[in-house]
Structures are given as structure tokens and as C-alpha cells.
Amino acid sequence: MNGRRRTINIPIFVPHLGCPNDCVFCDQHKITMNAYVPNGARVRGLIEETLSYAEPMRERVHIEAAFFGGSFTAIDKDLRRELLSAAHEYRDVLDGIRLSTRPDAIDNAILSELEAFGVTAVELGAQSMSDRVLALSNRGHTADDTRRAARLIKERGFSLGLQMMTGLVGDDRETSLYTARELIALSPDTVRIYPCVVLQGTALWDMAKSGEYAPQTVDEAVSICAEIIPMFARAGITILRVGLMENEILSKGEVMGAYHPSLGELCYSEVFYNAACAAIEREGAPKRVEIHVPSRAASKMTGHKRRNIERLKSRFSLEYIKVKEDAGLEGFEVKIRRV
């Protein structure tokens, strides 16, 4: 891991290459806003561009080349090696190379190749650990494929990342919590949580329009993720992202489901709201309280437009709330002091 250094990813998108089938939710061109296929020259250009401003911060940042967007280890071998070779040329200045792929596109031969090109982290698009949800989503792999691939990745010494989705076809709160528990059991170093966003032009869009599928709402996604996030945190697993990164296409409204440009912030804010509720209940029935939270967590505790404060006042009939940061607290710790 990179300690306290901030990570700068150099995103290199390989949209919808290597996938043997179309998942019902997938349109990588819209998610990544890239319809072109990168080559070695493009990889070098992106790395050089990032290094031009990041190199002076070398002691404070962790710089990784990151191949995202498609099933990287399933793309054409020659193209895969061209891209990896270009990134590997910068092995003396990069801190690592990260990629994402499908669980059924990992074996020891592939991992040997990745090792030779200096890859340090492999993320698996697990999405769900329910075989029923995977089948309904046309994923083309099983939960056991994820378990097998995760084991191989860890045995070979790579950093393991796992990605999950909530709100897929056939998914519900309990299934999402089950997926989180099963991913934790695989001991990944990092996770990403992606509540399902329904993109126009996908099979899932048609299913939602016909009434065959009910998209997860933002509020539902926030509620579920607020349970999942502390589970990963308690297990010591770093959460790299919650929700899709905003881009021009997603923000135009051609989506249904759990899309919000600040979804991650909403989820983390809900985690602190839940923690504050539990702490106030333990304290009895105070009327005036200070809510102590870790450093840099005051805004998450307060919520957008002081939403959490107003909710707490209403729920517990509080007359006064003040949020204070406490360097002695960590993670999602919340302490209440009567005033």
C-alpha cells in the first residue's frame, strides 16, 4: 500500500474490448466517454502528460498507470502486450501498474505475463457473489470464478481489488450485503462499490422501460451502501470509490437508477448519520449535544445543506447540535458529549 501518499491514477481506458458477451447494464463507451482503441503511443502520451505536473510532487504522491474500461486480460494478446510494454517503459518513475478485468479471464499464464510487465494490482469485476444475479445480468461467469481468480492473484503477490455493484437484476439489500461479506472473505486490498446506473441503449434500459426491472433509486443505493461501507472499513479494506465518476454523458440525464454526481459523498454522509443516531441513542435523551467526528469528517457529518443536522434534531427532538472534529477519532467513529 502507499501509506499516506495521495494516489494519482493515470486512467487509460480500453472500452468494451475483450468481453465475450454484453452484460445487461454495460455500455463502456458512455461510462468512459471513449470510443477509440488506445495504442502504445497513446499510453506514453498520457503518462508523459501526468508526469509533467506530478513529478515535482514525487515524495507526496503515488503514481500508477491504470488500464480500465474493458476486460483487459481478455483483449487481443498483441494489443495487450503493446499497451503493457509502453507503460513498463516508465517503471523507474511509476509506482505501479493497475488493471481491471473479468474473473474468468485470469489464470497463471496471464498472471506470469502481467508480472513480466510490472503490473502490481489486478481488480476483478465481481459485481455480485450471487450466481442468480450474475446469470440475470448476463455476466458469463460465476461467483466461484471470482473466488478462484482472487486466490490466484493473491498467491502470485499482486494487490487484489474487487468491484461490486448494487441494484442489479434480482439483487436486493440482503443479496448486496451477502456479496459484501463474500468479498471481505477473499481479503482484497481494495474495493469499489458501484450502485447500478441504467444507461440508455443497454438491455437493462429496455427492461426498465418495459417494467421487467425496477432500477434502484439514489436513496435506496445510499441506504445500502451506508451499511456496506463500514463492513469493508472494519475489515481494513480500502474503498477506492463509491459510484461512477461524473462525466458529460452521464450528467445529461440519459440514465435511470442510482446516478448522482456526488453519490459517494451522500453514502459517506449517511454512514456518519447512522453512527450519530446510534451514539445519541446510547447517551439516552439529551437535548443539547456536541457530535465529535474524525478530522476532515465534519462536512460529511453535517450533510448537504445541513441535512443530517436537521434529521437528527427532528428524530431526537434535539435543541442544539454542534459538530466538532477530533484528531483522536478514526474511520467512522462518532462520540456524543452533552452540553
ROKOL-332833 format. One record per residue (C-alpha): y negated, z, x negated; residue in one letter; residue number from 0. Coordinates in pm, 1 decimal, decimal comma. Layout:
<py->Y; pz->Z; px->X; res->a; n->NUM>
...
***
This chain:
<py->0,0; pz->0,0; px->0,0; res->m; n->0>
<py->-362,8; pz->-40,4; px->-108,1; res->n; n->1>
<py->-480,7; pz->319,0; px->-76,5; res->g; n->2>
<py->-840,6; pz->344,1; px->35,9; res->r; n->3>
<py->-941,7; pz->-5,2; px->-70,1; res->r; n->4>
<py->-1054,6; pz->-231,3; px->209,7; res->r; n->5>
<py->-827,8; pz->-531,7; px->258,9; res->t; n->6>
<py->-970,1; pz->-882,6; px->264,0; res->i; n->7>
<py->-723,0; pz->-1132,1; px->405,6; res->n; n->8>
<py->-773,0; pz->-1499,7; px->326,1; res->i; n->9>
<py->-632,7; pz->-1647,2; px->650,1; res->p; n->10>
<py->-450,2; pz->-1977,8; px->606,4; res->i; n->11>
<py->-333,0; pz->-2098,3; px->946,7; res->f; n->12>
<py->-23,6; pz->-2312,9; px->981,4; res->v; n->13>
<py->-37,5; pz->-2373,0; px->1357,8; res->p; n->14>
<py->286,2; pz->-2418,8; px->1550,6; res->h; n->15>
<py->485,5; pz->-2556,6; px->1261,6; res->l; n->16>
<py->846,2; pz->-2459,3; px->1214,8; res->g; n->17>
<py->902,4; pz->-2322,8; px->1563,4; res->c; n->18>
<py->1227,2; pz->-2457,6; px->1710,5; res->p; n->19>
<py->1106,9; pz->-2402,0; px->2067,3; res->n; n->20>
<py->795,4; pz->-2328,4; px->2272,1; res->d; n->21>
<py->755,7; pz->-1967,6; px->2378,9; res->c; n->22>
<py->614,4; pz->-1947,6; px->2731,3; res->v; n->23>
<py->297,7; pz->-1773,6; px->2606,3; res->f; n->24>
<py->231,8; pz->-1981,2; px->2297,3; res->c; n->25>
<py->-46,2; pz->-2223,1; px->2211,0; res->d; n->26>
<py->-119,1; pz->-2164,4; px->1844,9; res->q; n->27>
<py->-385,6; pz->-2434,6; px->1837,0; res->h; n->28>
<py->-602,8; pz->-2231,7; px->2075,3; res->k; n->29>
<py->-526,5; pz->-1898,6; px->1912,7; res->i; n->30>
<py->-610,9; pz->-2021,4; px->1562,2; res->t; n->31>
<py->-860,4; pz->-2296,6; px->1654,8; res->m; n->32>
<py->-681,5; pz->-2514,9; px->1401,2; res->n; n->33>
<py->-503,2; pz->-2838,8; px->1486,3; res->a; n->34>
<py->-466,6; pz->-2965,0; px->1129,3; res->y; n->35>
<py->-185,6; pz->-2906,1; px->883,5; res->v; n->36>
<py->-310,1; pz->-2740,6; px->564,0; res->p; n->37>
<py->-209,8; pz->-2859,5; px->217,9; res->n; n->38>
<py->-228,3; pz->-2716,8; px->-132,4; res->g; n->39>
<py->-586,6; pz->-2830,3; px->-180,8; res->a; n->40>
<py->-691,0; pz->-2654,5; px->138,1; res->r; n->41>
<py->-523,1; pz->-2333,7; px->23,2; res->v; n->42>
<py->-704,0; pz->-2347,1; px->-311,2; res->r; n->43>
<py->-1036,0; pz->-2413,8; px->-138,6; res->g; n->44>
<py->-1000,6; pz->-2115,9; px->94,9; res->l; n->45>
<py->-901,8; pz->-1883,5; px->-189,3; res->i; n->46>
<py->-1187,1; pz->-2002,7; px->-411,9; res->e; n->47>
<py->-1435,0; pz->-1958,3; px->-126,9; res->e; n->48>
<py->-1327,5; pz->-1599,0; px->-67,9; res->t; n->49>
<py->-1314,1; pz->-1509,7; px->-435,2; res->l; n->50>
<py->-1670,0; pz->-1637,2; px->-481,0; res->s; n->51>
<py->-1803,2; pz->-1339,8; px->-285,3; res->y; n->52>
<py->-1515,8; pz->-1089,1; px->-307,0; res->a; n->53>
<py->-1454,4; pz->-1089,7; px->-682,1; res->e; n->54>
<py->-1758,2; pz->-870,2; px->-758,9; res->p; n->55>
<py->-1607,8; pz->-609,2; px->-524,0; res->m; n->56>
<py->-1274,2; pz->-620,6; px->-704,5; res->r; n->57>
<py->-1249,7; pz->-244,4; px->-759,4; res->e; n->58>
<py->-1315,2; pz->-171,3; px->-391,2; res->r; n->59>
<py->-1109,9; pz->-435,5; px->-212,2; res->v; n->60>
<py->-750,6; pz->-556,0; px->-184,8; res->h; n->61>
<py->-743,5; pz->-936,3; px->-158,7; res->i; n->62>
<py->-446,5; pz->-1113,7; px->-1,5; res->e; n->63>
<py->-373,0; pz->-1474,9; px->86,2; res->a; n->64>
<py->-223,2; pz->-1467,5; px->436,5; res->a; n->65>
<py->-25,5; pz->-1750,9; px->596,0; res->f; n->66>
<py->-44,4; pz->-1702,4; px->972,2; res->f; n->67>
<py->-10,6; pz->-1904,3; px->1290,1; res->g; n->68>
<py->334,4; pz->-2060,4; px->1271,9; res->g; n->69>
<py->686,3; pz->-1967,6; px->1169,1; res->s; n->70>
<py->611,6; pz->-2007,1; px->801,5; res->f; n->71>
<py->963,3; pz->-1983,0; px->661,6; res->t; n->72>
<py->1088,8; pz->-2243,6; px->910,1; res->a; n->73>
<py->844,3; pz->-2520,3; px->818,8; res->i; n->74>
<py->941,4; pz->-2816,2; px->601,6; res->d; n->75>
<py->1058,4; pz->-2686,8; px->264,0; res->k; n->76>
<py->837,8; pz->-2917,0; px->58,9; res->d; n->77>
<py->525,2; pz->-2823,2; px->252,2; res->l; n->78>
<py->613,7; pz->-2454,6; px->239,0; res->r; n->79>
<py->653,7; pz->-2468,2; px->-137,8; res->r; n->80>
<py->332,2; pz->-2667,1; px->-181,0; res->e; n->81>
<py->135,8; pz->-2400,8; px->7,9; res->l; n->82>
<py->302,2; pz->-2109,6; px->-168,5; res->l; n->83>
<py->262,3; pz->-2272,5; px->-508,7; res->s; n->84>
<py->-110,9; pz->-2318,6; px->-452,0; res->a; n->85>
<py->-152,8; pz->-1950,4; px->-361,0; res->a; n->86>
<py->68,5; pz->-1841,7; px->-651,7; res->h; n->87>
<py->-171,3; pz->-2010,8; px->-894,0; res->e; n->88>
<py->-410,2; pz->-1723,0; px->-820,0; res->y; n->89>
<py->-154,6; pz->-1449,5; px->-887,1; res->r; n->90>
<py->-378,3; pz->-1293,8; px->-1153,7; res->d; n->91>
<py->-667,1; pz->-1241,0; px->-908,9; res->v; n->92>
<py->-490,1; pz->-1191,7; px->-575,4; res->l; n->93>
<py->-336,5; pz->-855,9; px->-490,1; res->d; n->94>
<py->-69,3; pz->-1017,2; px->-276,4; res->g; n->95>
<py->50,4; pz->-1297,7; px->-50,8; res->i; n->96>
<py->134,5; pz->-1221,5; px->312,1; res->r; n->97>
<py->301,4; pz->-1441,9; px->571,2; res->l; n->98>
<py->429,9; pz->-1423,9; px->926,5; res->s; n->99>
<py->747,2; pz->-1581,2; px->1060,5; res->t; n->100>
<py->1028,0; pz->-1561,4; px->1313,0; res->r; n->101>
<py->1308,7; pz->-1305,9; px->1278,5; res->p; n->102>
<py->1571,2; pz->-1582,6; px->1288,8; res->d; n->103>
<py->1404,5; pz->-1770,9; px->1002,1; res->a; n->104>
<py->1482,7; pz->-1509,4; px->737,6; res->i; n->105>
<py->1782,0; pz->-1496,9; px->506,5; res->d; n->106>
<py->1844,5; pz->-1405,8; px->143,0; res->n; n->107>
<py->1786,8; pz->-1760,3; px->17,7; res->a; n->108>
<py->1445,9; pz->-1772,0; px->186,8; res->i; n->109>
<py->1356,7; pz->-1429,6; px->50,6; res->l; n->110>
<py->1450,5; pz->-1540,0; px->-301,0; res->s; n->111>
<py->1212,3; pz->-1831,7; px->-267,1; res->e; n->112>
<py->932,8; pz->-1607,9; px->-139,3; res->l; n->113>
<py->991,1; pz->-1368,1; px->-426,2; res->e; n->114>
<py->965,0; pz->-1650,5; px->-679,0; res->a; n->115>
<py->623,8; pz->-1747,3; px->-540,3; res->f; n->116>
<py->487,6; pz->-1392,8; px->-546,2; res->g; n->117>
<py->498,7; pz->-1312,8; px->-175,3; res->v; n->118>
<py->451,0; pz->-940,4; px->-123,8; res->t; n->119>
<py->455,9; pz->-888,9; px->254,1; res->a; n->120>
<py->650,6; pz->-1051,2; px->537,8; res->v; n->121>
<py->556,1; pz->-998,1; px->901,7; res->e; n->122>
<py->807,0; pz->-1066,6; px->1177,5; res->l; n->123>
<py->703,1; pz->-1175,9; px->1523,5; res->g; n->124>
<py->943,6; pz->-941,5; px->1700,2; res->a; n->125>
<py->731,5; pz->-938,7; px->2021,3; res->q; n->126>
<py->989,7; pz->-734,9; px->2215,4; res->s; n->127>
<py->1311,5; pz->-549,3; px->2145,9; res->m; n->128>
<py->1440,7; pz->-624,6; px->2495,4; res->s; n->129>
<py->1677,6; pz->-921,4; px->2493,5; res->d; n->130>
<py->1593,5; pz->-984,3; px->2858,9; res->r; n->131>
<py->1220,2; pz->-1010,0; px->2784,2; res->v; n->132>
<py->1289,1; pz->-1231,0; px->2482,0; res->l; n->133>
<py->1504,3; pz->-1466,4; px->2691,1; res->a; n->134>
<py->1248,5; pz->-1485,6; px->2973,1; res->l; n->135>
<py->981,9; pz->-1565,4; px->2712,7; res->s; n->136>
<py->1196,9; pz->-1842,2; px->2560,7; res->n; n->137>
<py->1173,3; pz->-1678,5; px->2218,6; res->r; n->138>
<py->1505,0; pz->-1818,4; px->2099,8; res->g; n->139>
<py->1604,9; pz->-1506,3; px->1906,9; res->h; n->140>
<py->1742,0; pz->-1161,5; px->1988,8; res->t; n->141>
<py->1645,9; pz->-804,8; px->1908,2; res->a; n->142>
<py->1937,8; pz->-789,9; px->1664,5; res->d; n->143>
<py->1784,2; pz->-1085,1; px->1476,8; res->d; n->144>
<py->1477,1; pz->-869,0; px->1425,1; res->t; n->145>
<py->1686,0; pz->-573,3; px->1307,7; res->r; n->146>
<py->1879,9; pz->-792,4; px->1062,1; res->r; n->147>
<py->1570,0; pz->-963,0; px->921,4; res->a; n->148>
<py->1381,5; pz->-634,1; px->887,7; res->a; n->149>
<py->1669,4; pz->-482,2; px->694,0; res->r; n->150>
<py->1686,8; pz->-778,2; px->454,6; res->l; n->151>
<py->1311,5; pz->-775,9; px->394,0; res->i; n->152>
<py->1307,9; pz->-407,2; px->310,2; res->k; n->153>
<py->1619,6; pz->-432,1; px->92,0; res->e; n->154>
<py->1453,0; pz->-703,9; px->-113,2; res->r; n->155>
<py->1144,0; pz->-490,7; px->-174,0; res->g; n->156>
<py->889,0; pz->-674,4; px->39,5; res->f; n->157>
<py->637,7; pz->-489,0; px->253,3; res->s; n->158>
<py->759,1; pz->-522,3; px->613,4; res->l; n->159>
<py->522,1; pz->-594,4; px->900,5; res->g; n->160>
<py->626,1; pz->-614,2; px->1264,3; res->l; n->161>
<py->436,5; pz->-764,4; px->1554,6; res->q; n->162>
<py->488,6; pz->-670,3; px->1918,8; res->m; n->163>
<py->347,5; pz->-787,0; px->2249,9; res->m; n->164>
<py->299,2; pz->-604,3; px->2577,7; res->t; n->165>
<py->288,1; pz->-759,3; px->2922,6; res->g; n->166>
<py->537,1; pz->-1041,4; px->2866,7; res->l; n->167>
<py->756,1; pz->-1176,1; px->3146,0; res->v; n->168>
<py->991,6; pz->-897,6; px->3252,2; res->g; n->169>
<py->807,0; pz->-639,8; px->3044,9; res->d; n->170>
<py->670,8; pz->-311,3; px->3180,7; res->d; n->171>
<py->544,6; pz->18,7; px->3041,8; res->r; n->172>
<py->888,8; pz->160,4; px->2970,0; res->e; n->173>
<py->1005,6; pz->-160,3; px->2803,3; res->t; n->174>
<py->696,9; pz->-168,1; px->2582,4; res->s; n->175>
<py->748,9; pz->195,2; px->2484,0; res->l; n->176>
<py->1114,0; pz->115,6; px->2410,8; res->y; n->177>
<py->1004,5; pz->-173,2; px->2187,8; res->t; n->178>
<py->765,8; pz->56,2; px->2000,5; res->a; n->179>
<py->1040,7; pz->313,7; px->1943,9; res->r; n->180>
<py->1282,8; pz->46,9; px->1821,7; res->e; n->181>
<py->1024,1; pz->-96,3; px->1582,1; res->l; n->182>
<py->949,4; pz->250,1; px->1446,3; res->i; n->183>
<py->1321,6; pz->292,8; px->1379,5; res->a; n->184>
<py->1301,2; pz->-10,8; px->1147,6; res->l; n->185>
<py->1044,8; pz->173,6; px->928,5; res->s; n->186>
<py->787,2; pz->-104,6; px->888,0; res->p; n->187>
<py->484,8; pz->-54,4; px->665,3; res->d; n->188>
<py->252,1; pz->-220,5; px->915,6; res->t; n->189>
<py->241,2; pz->-331,3; px->1278,3; res->v; n->190>
<py->24,1; pz->-546,9; px->1501,1; res->r; n->191>
<py->6,9; pz->-495,7; px->1877,3; res->i; n->192>
<py->-82,6; pz->-796,8; px->2088,5; res->y; n->193>
<py->-117,4; pz->-746,0; px->2464,3; res->p; n->194>
<py->-26,6; pz->-1078,3; px->2623,4; res->c; n->195>
<py->-308,1; pz->-1326,2; px->2679,2; res->v; n->196>
<py->-226,4; pz->-1616,7; px->2911,1; res->v; n->197>
<py->-364,5; pz->-1942,9; px->2774,2; res->l; n->198>
<py->-435,8; pz->-2246,7; px->2986,6; res->q; n->199>
<py->-182,9; pz->-2520,7; px->2918,7; res->g; n->200>
<py->109,4; pz->-2289,4; px->2848,5; res->t; n->201>
<py->419,5; pz->-2240,3; px->3061,8; res->a; n->202>
<py->303,5; pz->-1883,5; px->3124,6; res->l; n->203>
<py->-21,9; pz->-2013,9; px->3274,3; res->w; n->204>
<py->177,2; pz->-2220,3; px->3522,7; res->d; n->205>
<py->397,6; pz->-1920,9; px->3602,7; res->m; n->206>
<py->90,9; pz->-1706,7; px->3666,7; res->a; n->207>
<py->-69,5; pz->-1974,1; px->3885,9; res->k; n->208>
<py->246,8; pz->-2007,3; px->4094,4; res->s; n->209>
<py->282,2; pz->-1631,9; px->4139,6; res->g; n->210>
<py->605,7; pz->-1619,2; px->3941,0; res->e; n->211>
<py->440,4; pz->-1393,9; px->3682,7; res->y; n->212>
<py->166,0; pz->-1132,7; px->3716,3; res->a; n->213>
<py->-44,4; pz->-1111,6; px->3397,8; res->p; n->214>
<py->-110,5; pz->-769,4; px->3252,3; res->q; n->215>
<py->-468,3; pz->-658,7; px->3313,0; res->t; n->216>
<py->-700,4; pz->-526,8; px->3044,3; res->v; n->217>
<py->-685,0; pz->-177,9; px->3196,0; res->d; n->218>
<py->-304,2; pz->-186,0; px->3201,5; res->e; n->219>
<py->-291,3; pz->-302,8; px->2840,2; res->a; n->220>
<py->-534,9; pz->-30,9; px->2730,5; res->v; n->221>
<py->-330,8; pz->237,6; px->2907,1; res->s; n->222>
<py->-2,4; pz->126,8; px->2749,0; res->i; n->223>
<py->-146,3; pz->71,0; px->2401,7; res->c; n->224>
<py->-306,2; pz->416,6; px->2413,6; res->a; n->225>
<py->47,7; pz->555,9; px->2431,1; res->e; n->226>
<py->190,0; pz->324,1; px->2166,1; res->i; n->227>
<py->-82,9; pz->363,9; px->1903,2; res->i; n->228>
<py->-20,5; pz->739,1; px->1843,8; res->p; n->229>
<py->354,0; pz->672,9; px->1822,1; res->m; n->230>
<py->303,3; pz->443,5; px->1523,6; res->f; n->231>
<py->41,3; pz->675,1; px->1374,0; res->a; n->232>
<py->271,5; pz->977,7; px->1390,4; res->r; n->233>
<py->539,1; pz->773,3; px->1213,5; res->a; n->234>
<py->295,6; pz->694,2; px->930,2; res->g; n->235>
<py->288,5; pz->321,7; px->1011,5; res->i; n->236>
<py->-39,8; pz->138,0; px->953,6; res->t; n->237>
<py->-169,0; pz->-51,8; px->1257,7; res->i; n->238>
<py->-334,3; pz->-366,5; px->1126,3; res->l; n->239>
<py->-462,4; pz->-496,7; px->1459,4; res->r; n->240>
<py->-461,5; pz->-438,0; px->1834,0; res->v; n->241>
<py->-543,8; pz->-750,4; px->2039,6; res->g; n->242>
<py->-618,4; pz->-1107,3; px->1941,2; res->l; n->243>
<py->-914,9; pz->-1182,2; px->1719,2; res->m; n->244>
<py->-1201,9; pz->-1327,4; px->1918,9; res->e; n->245>
<py->-1276,7; pz->-1695,7; px->1880,1; res->n; n->246>
<py->-1482,3; pz->-1956,1; px->2063,3; res->e; n->247>
<py->-1195,1; pz->-2092,4; px->2272,7; res->i; n->248>
<py->-1067,2; pz->-1754,0; px->2386,6; res->l; n->249>
<py->-1417,2; pz->-1637,3; px->2479,2; res->s; n->250>
<py->-1481,9; pz->-1941,3; px->2701,9; res->k; n->251>
<py->-1271,1; pz->-1794,0; px->2978,2; res->g; n->252>
<py->-972,6; pz->-2032,5; px->2965,1; res->e; n->253>
<py->-747,6; pz->-1728,1; px->2969,2; res->v; n->254>
<py->-585,8; pz->-1477,8; px->3201,0; res->m; n->255>
<py->-433,9; pz->-1141,3; px->3128,9; res->g; n->256>
<py->-525,0; pz->-879,1; px->2871,7; res->a; n->257>
<py->-806,8; pz->-1051,9; px->2684,8; res->y; n->258>
<py->-1118,8; pz->-862,0; px->2585,4; res->h; n->259>
<py->-1324,3; pz->-928,8; px->2271,4; res->p; n->260>
<py->-1315,6; pz->-556,5; px->2187,9; res->s; n->261>
<py->-969,9; pz->-472,7; px->2317,3; res->l; n->262>
<py->-876,6; pz->-273,5; px->2008,1; res->g; n->263>
<py->-1182,4; pz->-52,1; px->2041,1; res->e; n->264>
<py->-1103,0; pz->8,6; px->2408,5; res->l; n->265>
<py->-749,1; pz->111,4; px->2317,9; res->c; n->266>
<py->-853,1; pz->348,8; px->2040,6; res->y; n->267>
<py->-1119,8; pz->496,2; px->2266,2; res->s; n->268>
<py->-852,3; pz->563,3; px->2528,2; res->e; n->269>
<py->-637,1; pz->737,9; px->2267,2; res->v; n->270>
<py->-922,5; pz->980,8; px->2197,1; res->f; n->271>
<py->-990,2; pz->1027,1; px->2568,0; res->y; n->272>
<py->-627,3; pz->1124,1; px->2624,4; res->n; n->273>
<py->-636,9; pz->1361,0; px->2327,6; res->a; n->274>
<py->-957,3; pz->1523,5; px->2454,9; res->a; n->275>
<py->-806,9; pz->1568,9; px->2802,0; res->c; n->276>
<py->-504,9; pz->1745,5; px->2655,3; res->a; n->277>
<py->-724,7; pz->1968,2; px->2436,6; res->a; n->278>
<py->-952,6; pz->2066,9; px->2726,2; res->i; n->279>
<py->-652,9; pz->2147,8; px->2944,6; res->e; n->280>
<py->-515,6; pz->2375,0; px->2671,0; res->r; n->281>
<py->-851,8; pz->2550,7; px->2647,7; res->e; n->282>
<py->-848,5; pz->2649,0; px->3014,5; res->g; n->283>
<py->-1152,2; pz->2576,8; px->3229,0; res->a; n->284>
<py->-1460,3; pz->2563,0; px->3001,6; res->p; n->285>
<py->-1793,8; pz->2439,4; px->3132,6; res->k; n->286>
<py->-1965,3; pz->2358,5; px->2804,6; res->r; n->287>
<py->-1774,1; pz->2217,6; px->2505,8; res->v; n->288>
<py->-1804,8; pz->2060,2; px->2165,1; res->e; n->289>
<py->-1543,3; pz->1795,0; px->2100,2; res->i; n->290>
<py->-1457,0; pz->1774,4; px->1730,4; res->h; n->291>
<py->-1308,4; pz->1447,0; px->1603,2; res->v; n->292>
<py->-1235,0; pz->1297,3; px->1258,6; res->p; n->293>
<py->-1506,7; pz->1129,6; px->1054,2; res->s; n->294>
<py->-1620,4; pz->791,8; px->1189,9; res->r; n->295>
<py->-1447,4; pz->856,5; px->1525,0; res->a; n->296>
<py->-1745,1; pz->977,1; px->1728,5; res->a; n->297>
<py->-1814,7; pz->638,8; px->1886,0; res->s; n->298>
<py->-1450,1; pz->599,0; px->1986,7; res->k; n->299>
<py->-1454,6; pz->943,8; px->2145,3; res->m; n->300>
<py->-1779,7; pz->874,1; px->2326,2; res->t; n->301>
<py->-1663,6; pz->537,6; px->2455,1; res->g; n->302>
<py->-1856,0; pz->226,2; px->2552,5; res->h; n->303>
<py->-2178,7; pz->330,2; px->2729,3; res->k; n->304>
<py->-2057,9; pz->692,6; px->2711,6; res->r; n->305>
<py->-1772,3; pz->610,1; px->2946,1; res->r; n->306>
<py->-1538,4; pz->875,5; px->2806,6; res->n; n->307>
<py->-1804,6; pz->1145,3; px->2830,2; res->i; n->308>
<py->-1870,3; pz->1067,8; px->3194,4; res->e; n->309>
<py->-1498,9; pz->1057,5; px->3272,3; res->r; n->310>
<py->-1442,6; pz->1396,5; px->3108,3; res->l; n->311>
<py->-1737,4; pz->1551,9; px->3290,9; res->k; n->312>
<py->-1604,7; pz->1425,5; px->3622,5; res->s; n->313>
<py->-1241,4; pz->1515,6; px->3562,5; res->r; n->314>
<py->-1303,5; pz->1870,3; px->3435,1; res->f; n->315>
<py->-1638,2; pz->1948,7; px->3605,7; res->s; n->316>
<py->-1798,9; pz->1994,7; px->3264,7; res->l; n->317>
<py->-2169,9; pz->2067,5; px->3244,4; res->e; n->318>
<py->-2221,4; pz->1984,6; px->2876,7; res->y; n->319>
<py->-2035,0; pz->1784,4; px->2612,0; res->i; n->320>
<py->-2131,4; pz->1726,4; px->2251,4; res->k; n->321>
<py->-1918,9; pz->1517,2; px->2014,7; res->v; n->322>
<py->-1915,3; pz->1624,2; px->1650,1; res->k; n->323>
<py->-1737,8; pz->1469,3; px->1353,9; res->e; n->324>
<py->-1525,1; pz->1698,2; px->1138,2; res->d; n->325>
<py->-1409,4; pz->1583,8; px->794,8; res->a; n->326>
<py->-1121,1; pz->1829,8; px->820,0; res->g; n->327>
<py->-958,8; pz->1638,2; px->1104,7; res->l; n->328>
<py->-743,1; pz->1328,8; px->1061,5; res->e; n->329>
<py->-599,5; pz->1047,3; px->1268,1; res->g; n->330>
<py->-641,2; pz->1118,7; px->1638,3; res->f; n->331>
<py->-688,4; pz->1494,8; px->1608,5; res->e; n->332>
<py->-925,5; pz->1645,6; px->1863,5; res->v; n->333>
<py->-1036,5; pz->2007,5; px->1878,4; res->k; n->334>
<py->-1239,1; pz->2176,4; px->2151,8; res->i; n->335>
<py->-1489,7; pz->2455,8; px->2098,3; res->r; n->336>
<py->-1653,2; pz->2641,4; px->2385,0; res->r; n->337>
<py->-2033,1; pz->2663,0; px->2361,3; res->v; n->338>
***
